[in-house]
Amino acid sequence: MSASIRKPLAATGGIFSALLSAYLGYKYTVFSVDAGHRAIKFNKLKGILPTVYKEGWHLMIPWFERPIIYDVRTHPQIFKSQ
């Protein structure tokens, strides 16, 4: 390849790798807790961490932590009487 082709290919490869690393960084380090749910984090070194996470976006360390998300909404119970 000539030098005139290598520079645009290197720039394109650099942009592609930056976008890929940004996407993977977002995908594996951010978790979302929906409305009506709560989450705790399980850490492979310390076990279950004491913090309860409310709705929103939260950060975690990939491979070491994973979120456990619970549904805490109230659900109606219907009791039939005779």
PyMOL commands that set and color helices and strands:
alter all, ss='L'
color gray80, all
select helices_A, chain A and resi 3-29
alter helices_A, ss='H'
color red, helices_A
select strands_A, chain A and resi 30-33+37-43+47-48+56-59+65-71
alter strands_A, ss='S'
color yellow, strands_A
deselect
rebuild
show_as cartoon
